[in-house]
Amino acid sequence: MLQSDGLVAFVKRACPACALIEPIMQQVAGKLPAFQVVSQDDPKFPKRVANVLDDRELDHSFLSNIEFTPTLIRFEGGREAERVVGWDRDGWRRLTGIRDLGEGLPAFQPG
């Protein structure tokens, strides 16, 4: 089930930008307990992230209007409050509150 509060990242292993930010998702999962990953093609991706929802049927992605991966959404009370599409370092930093997130990675990588 999709969590109603916190951050949810929609990803897929076959997405080059998602593969690029696998360590970022691991870092966020280690720092924020209200972080969930919805994996569209591999429920074991990303590695070392405990809260991964299998979405190979794309039900959750469809209901959340996901057109590109990665997409990071902040939910509050079951409603979307903010969304960042693709790897956008500044956007991911803003939503996670992790100031040094993505050091050494490109500032932007489309999904």
N, C-alpha and C positions, 0 to 999 in steps of 0.2 A: 504494500500500500504506500502511496505517495504521502510523505509527511506534510503536515499542514503549516508548520512553522519552521523556519530556518532556510538553509541554502540547499538547492537541488541542482546538480549538474547533469545535463543530458549529454551522453557521449556514445561513441562507438569505436571499437578497436581499429576498424578500417579507415578511420578519419586521421589524416596526417597531423592535423592540429591537436587532436585528442591524444595521440601518441606522444606528441611533443610535451604536453602538459601533464602526463601521467605523474611525474614527481610533484607537480603542483597540487594535484588532487590528493596525493598521499600526505603532503604537508598540511593542507587544509583539514583533512580528516583527523590528523593528529592534534590539531589545535582547536577545532570547533566541533563539539559533540552533536550539534544540530546540522550536520552535513550529510547529504544523501547523494548517491550517484545512481542515475538511471542509465543502464547500459543497453543499447539497442541491438547489439549483435553478439555479445559475449559476457555472460554473467560473472566471469572471472576477471573482467577488466574494469577498472584498473586493479593491479595487484596491491596487496597490503591496505586495502580500504574495506572496512567491515560492512558498512551499510550500502550494499549495492543491490538495486532492484532490477531483476531480469525483465527487460521490455522487448524481447525479440518479436512479440506480436504487435508492438508499437502502439498499444492501447494508451499508455500514459503519455507517450510523445504526441499522439494525435489529440488527446484531450487538452494538452498544454500548448498546442499550436507550435510545435517544434518543426522548423524548416531546415535548420542547420545545426550541426554539432561542431564544437561544443557550444552549449547554451547554459548559462548559469542564471538561475532564478531565485530571488528571495521571496519566500512566502510568509505572510502574516495572517493568522486566523483563517487559513485555507484559501487565501486570495493572493494573487500575484501582486507584489509591491514594486518590484524592479527586475529588469532582465538585461543581461549582457550576452551578445551573440558573438561567437568566435573567441579566440584568445585575445583579449584586450587587457593588457597588464593593469592599466589604471582602473578600468571597470571592475576587474576581479579584486584588486586591492580595496576599492571602495566598498564592495559588497561583503568581503570577508573581514575587513578591518586589519588585515595583515600587511603592514607597510612595506616590507621587503620582499613580498611575494613576486616570484618570477625574475629575480635578479639573474642576469646572464642570458635571459631569453629575449627574443625579439619583442618589441613593444606591442605588435599586433600580428596575428596570424588568422586569416579568415577561416571559417569552417568549411 
